[in-house]
Amino acid sequence: MIKKKVRRYHSHHSWQYVEGFWGALIVDNTPEVYNDRYEEEMDISLTDWHHIPAKILSEGYQKEGKGIPVPDTGLINGSGYYPCQLARGKGLSCDESLQSPAFFKVNPGRTYRIRLINTSARSNFNFSIDGHTMTVIEVDAVDTVPVGPVDSVEIWPAQRYSVLVTINGILDEYWIQADMNARDPNVPQSKAVLQYNRGSCPSQPPLKSFGPSQTGIQGRPQATTLIGGSG
């Protein structure tokens, strides 16, 4: 298996980056320092999202003296949740039945290298997986001395982390949580689902438990946080 380091590419023209013109760039790195510490890998991107086009927001901030735009919501691998009541209050159409978290299927007993990328315009996230701890092994494409176990990692715009997570829970599903610092307090934090591949898990997201009234698939533990930098 070829192991790799995570970087990213993105547009520097106009407002294209804020509107989603970016992606992961995984660079081969052999021999791999931590080759014997994990069996599987996955990539997770975190980003802030605005309902108003970035061009309009930028002009309002630069020319009209408006404050720094606050993101409407956060996304995990492009998926997220926004309360329809708030959307309709802004004159936007909304159908909660169409909203779904991202699902990440994993095999029990395996250790995964998760590559985190913060592709936000301005927001940092506190990333955690309910019922699981993480060990940090890479920061911004540089191998580190293993740091952990930690319950959460703070990741700033343009930062990348690699963390090791062992799939050793007793439940079939756990929330992946990404608490965005700059958001409307009425908007729930970003969530995705870590789903164990036991053959008994539903293939469709638990839409009824995805809204603001849900309490989570598994309660969030007390956090020991690795504090990131803004460089």
C-alpha positions in Angstrom: 0.0 0.0 0.0 1.4 3.4 -0.9 1.0 5.9 1.9 0.7 9.6 1.2 0.7 13.2 2.6 -2.1 15.6 2.3 -1.9 19.0 0.7 -4.6 21.0 -1.2 -5.1 23.0 -4.3 -7.3 26.0 -4.7 -8.0 29.0 -6.9 -6.5 32.4 -6.3 -8.8 34.1 -8.8 -11.6 36.4 -7.6 -13.9 34.6 -5.2 -13.6 31.1 -6.6 -12.0 29.6 -3.5 -14.8 30.7 -1.2 -17.3 29.3 -3.7 -15.8 25.9 -3.6 -12.9 25.8 -6.2 -10.5 23.7 -4.1 -9.6 20.0 -3.6 -7.3 17.6 -1.8 -3.9 16.9 -3.3 -2.4 13.7 -1.8 1.3 13.5 -2.4 3.2 10.1 -2.4 5.5 9.9 0.6 7.5 6.7 0.6 8.9 5.3 2.7 6.0 6.1 5.0 7.1 6.9 8.6 3.9 5.5 10.2 3.3 2.7 7.7 2.9 0.1 10.4 0.4 2.1 12.5 -2.7 1.9 10.3 -4.4 -0.2 7.8 -7.0 2.1 6.1 -7.3 5.8 5.3 -9.9 8.4 4.5 -10.0 12.2 3.7 -12.4 14.6 5.5 -12.8 18.2 4.5 -14.3 20.9 6.7 -15.5 24.2 5.2 -17.7 27.2 6.1 -20.5 28.1 3.7 -22.4 31.2 2.8 -25.8 31.4 1.2 -25.1 34.8 -0.3 -22.5 34.7 -3.2 -19.0 35.6 -2.1 -18.8 38.5 -4.6 -21.7 40.3 -2.9 -20.3 39.6 0.6 -16.9 40.9 -0.4 -18.2 44.1 -1.9 -20.3 44.7 1.1 -17.3 44.3 3.4 -14.8 46.3 1.3 -17.0 49.1 -0.2 -19.9 49.5 2.1 -18.2 49.1 5.5 -20.3 46.1 6.6 -18.8 43.7 9.1 -16.9 40.5 8.3 -19.4 38.0 6.9 -20.4 35.3 9.2 -20.9 31.9 7.6 -24.4 30.5 7.4 -23.3 26.9 8.1 -20.4 24.5 8.0 -20.0 21.4 5.8 -18.3 18.1 6.2 -17.2 16.7 2.8 -19.8 19.1 1.2 -22.8 18.0 3.3 -24.4 19.9 6.2 -27.6 20.9 7.9 -29.5 24.3 8.0 -32.8 24.8 9.8 -35.6 25.4 7.3 -37.3 27.9 9.6 -34.2 30.2 9.4 -34.0 29.6 5.6 -37.6 30.6 5.0 -37.0 33.7 7.2 -34.5 34.7 4.6 -36.8 34.1 1.7 -35.0 30.8 0.7 -36.6 27.6 -0.2 -35.8 24.6 2.1 -36.7 21.0 2.4 -35.2 19.2 5.5 -36.0 15.8 4.0 -33.3 16.4 1.4 -30.7 17.2 3.9 -28.3 14.4 4.8 -25.0 14.1 6.7 -21.9 12.6 5.0 -21.5 8.9 5.9 -18.1 7.3 6.5 -18.2 3.5 6.5 -15.4 1.8 8.5 -14.4 -1.7 9.4 -14.3 -2.7 13.1 -10.9 -3.5 14.6 -9.0 -1.5 12.0 -7.0 1.7 12.5 -7.6 4.5 10.1 -5.5 7.5 9.0 -7.9 10.3 8.7 -6.6 13.3 6.7 -8.3 16.5 7.9 -8.4 19.6 5.6 -9.9 22.9 6.6 -10.9 24.6 3.4 -12.8 27.5 5.0 -12.6 31.1 4.1 -12.2 32.2 7.7 -13.6 29.7 10.2 -11.7 27.2 12.5 -13.3 24.0 13.6 -13.0 21.8 16.7 -13.1 18.3 15.2 -14.0 15.2 17.2 -15.5 11.7 16.8 -17.9 10.6 19.6 -16.7 7.7 21.6 -13.2 7.7 19.9 -9.8 9.2 20.5 -7.3 10.4 18.0 -3.5 10.4 17.7 -1.9 13.2 15.6 0.9 12.1 13.3 1.1 14.9 10.7 0.6 18.6 10.6 0.7 20.6 7.3 2.4 17.8 5.4 5.1 17.4 8.1 5.4 14.2 10.1 5.3 14.8 13.9 6.0 12.8 17.0 2.7 11.1 17.8 0.5 13.3 20.0 -2.3 11.7 21.8 -4.7 10.3 22.6 -6.8 13.4 22.3 -10.6 13.7 22.0 -10.6 16.7 19.7 -8.4 18.7 17.4 -8.7 22.4 16.6 -8.0 23.1 12.9 -7.7 26.5 11.3 -8.2 27.6 7.7 -5.7 26.1 5.3 -4.4 23.7 7.9 -4.1 19.9 7.4 -3.8 17.2 10.0 -3.4 13.4 9.9 -4.8 11.6 12.8 -5.0 7.9 13.7 -8.3 6.5 14.9 -8.9 2.9 16.0 -12.4 1.6 15.2 -13.1 -0.1 18.6 -16.6 1.2 19.6 -19.5 -1.0 20.7 -22.2 0.9 18.7 -22.9 0.8 15.0 -22.9 4.6 14.4 -21.2 7.6 16.0 -21.4 11.3 15.3 -18.4 13.0 13.7 -18.6 16.6 14.9 -17.0 19.8 13.6 -17.9 22.7 15.8 -17.4 25.9 13.8 -16.3 29.0 15.8 -17.8 31.7 13.6 -21.5 30.8 13.2 -25.0 31.9 14.1 -25.7 30.4 17.5 -29.1 29.2 16.1 -27.4 27.0 13.6 -26.4 23.5 14.8 -22.8 22.5 14.5 -21.7 20.4 11.6 -22.1 16.6 11.8 -21.3 13.5 9.8 -21.7 9.8 10.7 -19.1 7.2 11.3 -20.8 4.0 10.5 -19.4 0.6 11.4 -19.5 -2.0 8.7 -21.2 -4.8 10.6 -23.9 -5.7 8.1 -26.7 -4.3 10.3 -26.4 -0.6 9.6 -29.0 1.2 7.4 -27.8 2.4 4.0 -29.7 5.6 4.3 -28.9 8.5 6.7 -30.9 8.9 9.9 -32.7 12.0 8.6 -35.1 12.2 11.5 -32.2 12.6 13.9 -30.2 15.0 11.8 -32.0 18.2 12.8 -31.5 20.5 15.8 -33.7 18.5 18.2 -31.5 15.4 18.0 -29.1 14.5 20.8 -26.6 12.6 18.8 -26.0 9.0 18.0 -23.5 8.8 20.9 -23.0 11.4 23.6 -19.9 13.5 23.2 -17.1 12.8 25.7 -15.3 15.4 27.8 -12.8 16.9 25.4 -9.1 16.9 25.6 -8.3 19.3 22.8 -5.1 19.6 20.7 -5.0 23.4 20.0 -3.9 24.3 16.5 -2.3 27.4 15.2 -3.4 29.9 12.6 -0.3 29.7 10.4 
